[in-house]
Amino acid sequence: MKRLTGAGPGRWLTILALIVVSGFPVYWMLNTALATREELFSGQSLWARLDRFPAIFDVFDSGVPLLRWLTNSAVVATGTTFFSLTLAVLAGYGLSRYRRFHGRGVLGFALFATQMLPEALLIVPLYTLFVALGLINGLFGLVLANTAFAMPVAAWIIKSAVDGVPYEIEEAARVDGAPRFVIFSQVTLPLVAPSVAAAAVITFFDGWNEYLFASTFIRDTAKWPASKGLSSFIGEFITPLSTVFSAALVFTVPAIIFFLLVQRRIVSGLTSGSVKG
């Protein structure tokens, strides 16, 4: 077996450049959050202000319900992920394995069609529908609206993963007497777990970054998600940049933690079948 050689200087320079480009927004956010108004234009180094890092969390005492907004975002993101994955797993499996049912092509096209129209174009009809259903000014309405747009993407991701699972595996389980739901939940679903985790990342971020529907459907400021709440810091004549970026930095932390946790699931799922034992 050949020993892997190290990467050349050009490759390391490319990796370093990508790290700098991708990490610059985080640096700029942290730099602005730690700076005073006078220091924003003074060119003072970031490292001289790292002792002020605990001051970032003073944004919770700034007079705005930031913790409540973060909780609302967590509720919307978790609900969107749960409903999207539940429906997407069933839809993806059905489209992949039940290939002869009537209307399969229409259903598949309908899932694609939901992505052809921008969300802003559907604001008015959705608002009218939610008023009739009593879903205005509630987080559950945001969950349903985001699920409607996130679920089709997750369904096609899972369908593609199920397509790659050999059908003979399910046939062997069926011969052993396993019912359809057991085959689905205990045989096929664990094999496509990495794709389910990838779909979870997409649906979670779709709900966590919710802004458009919240701006239209939510009237009570206490029910705003954090993305909508952050926009309220921007005033007509003055914007407290340090406060805005401190809140934005706090807002990104839960999303990063969720991604790191799910990323481990994706990697472990991809490598679980690589070693026989």
C-alpha positions in Angstrom: 0.0 0.0 0.0 1.4 3.3 -1.0 2.1 5.8 1.6 0.2 9.1 1.1 2.5 12.0 0.4 2.0 15.4 1.9 0.3 18.2 0.1 2.5 20.6 -2.0 3.1 24.2 -1.1 0.5 25.4 -3.7 -2.2 23.2 -2.1 -1.4 24.5 1.4 -1.5 28.1 0.1 -4.9 27.5 -1.5 -6.2 26.0 1.8 -4.9 28.9 3.8 -6.5 31.4 1.4 -9.8 29.6 1.7 -9.6 29.7 5.5 -8.8 33.4 5.5 -11.7 34.2 3.1 -14.2 32.0 5.0 -13.0 33.2 8.4 -12.9 36.9 7.6 -16.7 37.5 8.3 -16.3 35.9 11.7 -13.2 38.0 12.4 -15.0 41.2 11.3 -18.0 40.4 13.4 -15.9 39.7 16.5 -13.8 42.8 15.9 -16.8 45.1 15.6 -18.5 43.5 18.6 -15.5 44.2 20.8 -14.8 47.7 19.5 -16.1 51.0 20.9 -17.5 53.6 18.5 -14.3 55.5 18.6 -12.2 52.5 17.9 -14.1 51.3 14.9 -12.2 53.8 12.8 -8.9 53.9 14.7 -7.4 50.7 13.3 -6.6 49.3 16.7 -5.7 45.6 16.6 -8.3 43.0 17.6 -5.9 41.2 19.9 -5.6 44.2 22.2 -9.3 44.0 22.9 -9.8 40.2 23.5 -10.0 40.9 27.3 -13.4 42.5 26.5 -14.9 39.3 25.2 -17.2 38.8 28.1 -18.7 42.2 27.3 -20.3 40.6 24.2 -22.9 39.0 26.5 -23.9 42.3 27.8 -26.3 42.4 24.8 -28.6 40.3 26.9 -28.9 43.3 29.3 -29.5 45.9 26.5 -33.2 46.1 27.1 -34.3 43.8 24.2 -35.7 40.3 24.7 -32.7 38.7 22.9 -33.0 35.4 24.9 -36.7 35.2 24.0 -35.9 35.8 20.4 -33.3 33.1 20.4 -35.8 30.7 22.0 -38.3 31.5 19.3 -35.7 30.8 16.6 -34.9 27.5 18.3 -38.6 26.6 18.3 -39.1 27.5 14.7 -35.9 25.7 13.6 -36.6 22.5 15.6 -40.2 22.4 14.4 -39.2 22.9 10.8 -36.6 20.2 11.1 -38.9 17.7 12.8 -41.9 18.1 10.4 -39.7 18.4 7.3 -37.7 15.3 8.0 -40.8 13.3 9.1 -42.6 14.1 5.8 -39.4 14.0 3.7 -38.4 10.5 4.8 -41.8 9.1 4.0 -42.1 10.9 0.7 -38.5 10.1 -0.3 -38.9 6.4 0.5 -42.3 6.3 -1.3 -41.0 8.0 -4.5 -38.0 5.6 -4.5 -39.6 2.3 -3.7 -43.2 2.6 -4.9 -42.6 3.3 -8.5 -45.9 2.2 -10.0 -48.5 4.1 -8.0 -50.8 6.5 -9.8 -49.7 10.1 -9.8 -46.1 9.4 -8.9 -44.8 11.7 -11.7 -47.2 14.5 -10.8 -46.2 14.3 -7.1 -42.5 14.4 -8.0 -43.1 17.4 -10.3 -45.2 19.1 -7.6 -42.2 18.8 -5.2 -40.0 20.5 -7.7 -42.6 23.1 -8.5 -42.5 24.4 -4.9 -38.9 25.6 -5.5 -39.8 27.4 -8.8 -41.5 30.4 -7.1 -39.7 32.7 -4.7 -41.1 32.9 -1.1 -41.9 36.6 -1.5 -44.3 35.9 -4.3 -46.4 33.7 -2.0 -46.5 36.0 0.9 -50.0 37.4 0.1 -51.8 34.1 -0.6 -50.1 32.5 2.5 -51.1 35.5 4.6 -54.7 35.1 3.5 -54.7 31.4 4.2 -53.1 31.8 7.6 -55.6 34.5 8.6 -58.4 32.0 7.7 -56.7 29.3 9.7 -55.9 31.5 12.7 -52.1 31.0 12.3 -51.1 34.7 12.2 -48.9 35.9 15.0 -47.9 32.4 16.1 -44.7 30.4 15.8 -46.5 27.4 14.5 -47.5 29.3 11.4 -43.8 30.0 10.8 -43.0 26.3 11.2 -45.6 25.3 8.6 -44.5 28.0 6.2 -40.8 26.9 6.4 -41.7 23.3 6.3 -43.6 23.8 3.0 -40.4 25.1 1.4 -37.8 22.9 3.1 -39.5 19.6 3.0 -39.4 19.1 -0.9 -35.6 19.7 -0.9 -35.1 17.2 1.9 -37.4 14.7 0.2 -35.4 14.6 -3.0 -32.1 14.3 -1.0 -33.5 11.3 0.8 -35.0 9.8 -2.3 -31.6 9.9 -4.0 -30.1 8.2 -1.0 -32.7 5.5 -1.0 -32.2 4.9 -4.7 -28.6 4.0 -3.9 -29.6 1.3 -1.4 -29.7 -2.1 -3.2 -33.3 -3.4 -3.3 -32.0 -6.9 -2.6 -31.4 -5.9 1.0 -35.0 -5.2 1.5 -36.0 -8.4 -0.3 -33.9 -10.4 2.0 -35.5 -8.9 5.0 -39.0 -9.5 3.5 -38.1 -13.1 2.9 -37.2 -13.4 6.6 -40.7 -12.2 7.4 -40.1 -8.6 8.3 -43.1 -6.3 7.7 -42.7 -3.2 5.4 -42.5 -0.7 8.2 -39.8 -2.7 10.0 -37.8 -2.9 6.8 -38.2 0.8 6.3 -37.2 1.9 9.9 -34.6 -0.7 10.8 -33.0 -1.6 7.4 -33.2 1.2 4.9 -33.4 4.3 7.2 -30.1 3.5 9.0 -28.3 3.1 5.7 -29.4 6.6 4.5 -28.8 8.2 7.9 -26.0 10.5 6.5 -28.4 11.9 3.9 -31.0 12.4 6.6 -28.4 14.3 8.6 -27.6 16.4 5.6 -31.2 17.2 5.1 -31.5 18.1 8.8 -28.8 20.7 8.4 -30.6 22.3 5.4 -34.0 22.3 7.2 -32.6 23.5 10.5 -30.8 26.5 8.9 -33.9 27.3 6.9 -35.9 27.6 10.1 -33.1 29.2 12.1 -32.6 32.0 9.5 -36.4 32.7 9.2 -37.0 36.4 8.4 -39.4 37.0 5.5 -42.5 35.2 6.9 -41.8 36.5 10.4 -41.7 40.1 9.1 -45.2 39.6 7.7 -47.0 37.1 10.0 -45.7 38.1 13.4 -47.0 41.3 15.0 -46.0 40.8 18.6 -42.3 41.7 19.1 -42.0 39.1 21.9 -42.7 36.4 19.3 -40.1 37.5 16.8 -37.3 35.0 15.9 -33.8 36.3 16.5 -33.2 37.1 12.8 -36.1 39.5 12.8 -35.2 40.9 16.2 -31.7 41.7 15.0 -33.0 43.8 12.2 -34.8 46.0 14.7 -31.4 47.3 16.0 -30.9 49.1 12.7 -32.4 52.6 13.2 -33.2 55.4 10.8 -30.5 57.8 12.1 -28.2 55.6 14.2 -27.3 52.0 14.5 -25.3 50.6 17.5 -22.8 48.6 15.6 -21.2 46.9 18.6 -24.6 45.8 19.9 -25.7 44.6 16.5 -22.6 42.5 16.0 -22.6 41.2 19.5 -26.1 40.0 19.0 -25.2 38.5 15.6 -22.3 36.7 17.1 -24.5 35.2 19.8 -27.0 34.3 17.1 -24.5 32.3 15.2 -23.3 30.1 18.1 -26.3 27.7 18.4 -26.3 27.2 14.6 -22.5 26.4 14.6 -23.0 23.9 17.5 -25.8 22.2 15.7 -23.8 21.9 12.5 -20.8 20.4 14.3 -23.0 17.8 16.1 -24.7 16.8 12.9 -21.5 16.8 11.0 -20.2 14.0 13.2 -23.3 12.0 12.4 -22.7 12.5 8.7 -19.1 11.4 8.8 -19.8 8.4 11.1 -22.6 7.3 8.8 -20.4 7.5 5.8 -17.6 5.5 7.3 -19.7 3.0 9.3 -19.8 0.5 6.5 -16.2 0.9 5.4 -14.8 -1.6 8.0 -16.0 -5.1 8.1 -16.4 -6.6 11.5 
